[in-house]
Amino acid sequence: MTIVRALPAVGIGMLLSGAAFPVAAAAAQCTRAWTGSVQYSRSHANSSSKTEDRISGKGTETTNWSTTFKYTAQVSVREGPDRMSSIAKANIGVSSVSTETKTANDRHICPHERTPRAMSGSFASRSQSKGGGSGLDADVTVSMDSDGAYRVGVRLPDVAGTASGSTSSSFSGQCTPRKGVNHSLAEMPTRFDGVKFSTGGADRVSPDKPDQLSGSYSESYGGVTETLSWSLRRCGGALRLVKFKLEDMRFPNWEDWQEIKEQTGTTDGNIVRFTAVVANDSGEEKPATVKFKDLDADQKAGGTSEAVLDEITVDVPPGEEREVTFKWDSSGYAWYDDGRPRITQRIRAELTDGGKKAGEETRNLKVAPKPLVLVHGLWSNWKAWESWQGILSGAHSSNWKAFPVGQHAQFGRMRTGDEVGNLGPTNTIAQNAGELERYIKYAQRERNAWHIDLVAHSMGGLISRRYIHAAMPTYPDGKPQVQHLVMLGTPNMGSRCADLISLPLEAAGRSMEALRELRPSVVAQFNAAHTNRKGVEFSILAGNPLPAICYMYSPNDGVVTVPSAFWAIADRAQQSLLHTDMANEAGFKSFVKSRVALGPGKQSPEGQLAALEALASKGGSPSTRTPAKDSTSSEPPKLDFTKIVKLSPGQTIEIPFDVPDADNFGLTYVAPPKVGATVVDEGGAVQGTNPPGTPSAQQIFRSIFVGNPISKAKWTLMLENEDEEEREVVVSGWSNAK
């Protein structure tokens, strides 16, 4: 987007001869007059407040007084006809406001009354004046010592203005009611005195740029501050680049522009406004061309090249300035297209006059990657992502920030059971999506980021999908707030494991909402209701190391089958990872990074598709964009037996149960890691075991599976608790998995 905005006319004034003052021999490169601009400001603010006892001794009187004064002048300096003296003109604005309020409070007994009543009166007066003018004659002087020290001075004329005022009063509680009065004083002509101000003489001419002067000088005294800024040159062209600045918008206020500090930078996805101020020091209108360039656009390691981001031409009247602005989308500029981190880029504004370079300024701009908001799943908390800040810093820099939901609970905390084996109350998916919404806003405020990426593990993917569908806002830039949702082991068609554990709890009147909402029948309803992706790219990684679990004879990660994870998501991949191992550095490097570390060329939908197709060619994801076939039935399984038991510290119990004639048999249970299980047949042979404290005991749902046909018999389940606390176990048996 290109904008050319006219500034107020910066006029022309008098005096300034290039030969009228001594110049050090080393600096005497030019004898023509100075041209450029000078800004002067004076501000004053004062206030007082005092409270005194009234003469009656029964009340107080408070007086508040304040005054403000502001004077600004923009002075344009250009060569006179003889090119040896300068002409200066000023635009001046002045305003002054003074207010005084008095509030009196008293207590008095009125006639025919027995108790004192509170009485008050308020009186306010306000006086204000304003004035100014444009194209006013002014003097700017430059004096130099032989050693290169110089002073810049300005003399500004008297200006006309107007003065007005008002008074008001109000009363309350008087024995005889009194009516307040408001008066306004009509505007009357007034004048503001002229100004004469000079720098202190501490500035020195740069030996390598003797015909250019720039700087700023301030003095403060008695509450008054005077400031003089200047940018002057000799023997230059007609056009001059006065200023070049970079700004972004302060979240959450769109169009609230703030100048970007070099050490802070901006965040990937933010809109950055480039502003170049061009001045015409000549006596005739001039066309000026400004090119905004990226000086580090090369995509190859070690290479350097530049790219023109925009080129704008504007006509600048004589003695005036114009702002040239360009709004640049920083999406992708934290990275190169080959995935290398792009820490800093140099942005240049280049001014040309008649095809010849007339000036340039370069700014260093840091672009930090979008914040990565990390969404945990069932029986988990923010600590599941504890290592990720180090992972992100190593992949880019310390400017890539991880925001695990719940780490700072005051900004949002999801409740999904906290840890394995906790069967207490939880939030619903919708409630957790509300907490996610709060945490995303926190991340955006912290990083001043208008756009973020989501990485979600397990149930966190459903929570994220709910947020995107129901609550994700839209912005005027047309891009989704969440650029990418990367899901790791999300049960997008539910998990039979949730059926096996939730059904016994529901039968006992102890429904755990987070678990219940993962049942395939409930997720089917969720999928029917949550269809709006709002332009967010979805990706899914499924784990496939296990052959059978939870009444499912499909490749799975211990909780979720591959088809359930894939669902209707086109960008998908599968790896030999267990469910609880996905949110680690290996999952980041093999799947997550390539989805969120996207350079400028991969930001469009077409660019993202090309990137995903490239991954597919390496086996990272299928090239087809056809949704996965739904192979997960929403019908609840038939359970052979269920049990909910409590184990004391150190206790081992034996639970006999019947097994049917079946092609296979499985047992699934949920318990803390220090609880183990062993299944023994009626002959005493161990059919399967899941010992406490082992890696397999860290899984959310733990299963023992007998894959061969069995005959009807009485088997025994042995549960042992090596924990120091009482633990509760929910177990279900099933057979004939398909």
Buried (B, 14 or more C-beta within 10 A) or exposed (E): EEEBEEBEBBBBBBBBBBEBBEBBEEBEEBEBBBBBBBBBBBBBEEEEEEEEEEEEEBBEBBBBBBBBBBBBBBBBBBBBEEBBBBBBBBBBBBBBBBBBBBBBBBBBEBEEEEEEBEBBBBBBBBBBBBBBBBBBBBBBBBBBBEEBBBBBBBBBBBBEBEBBBBBBBBBBBBEEEBEEEEEEBEBEEBEBEEBEBBBEBEBBBEEEEBBBBBBEBEBEEEEEBBBBBBBBBBBBBBBBBBBBBBBBBEBEEEEEBEEBEEEEBBBBBBBBBBBBBBBBBBBEEBEBBBBBBBBBBBBEEEEEEBEEBBBBEBEBBBBBBBBBBBBBBBBBBBBBBEBBBBBEBBBBBBBBBEEEEBBBBEBBBBBBBBBBBBBBBBBBBBEBBEBBBEBBBEBBBEBBBBBBBBBBEEBBBBBBBBEBBBBEEBBBBBBBBBBBBEBBBBBBEBBBBBBBBBBBBBBBBBBBBBBBBBBBEEBEBEBBBBBBBBBBBBBBBBBBBBBBBBBBBBEEEBBBBBBBBBBBBBBBEBBEEBEEBEBBBBBBBBBBBBEBBBBBBBBBBBBBBBBBBBBBBBBBBBBEBBBBBBBBBEBBEBBBBBBBBBBBBBBEEEBBBEBBBBBBEEEBBBEEEEEBEBBBBBEBBEBBBBBBBEBEEEBEBEBEBEBEEBEBBBBBBBBBBBBBBBBBBEEEEEBBBBEBEEEBBBBBBBBBBBBEEBEEEEBBBBBBBBBEEEBBBBBBBBBBBE
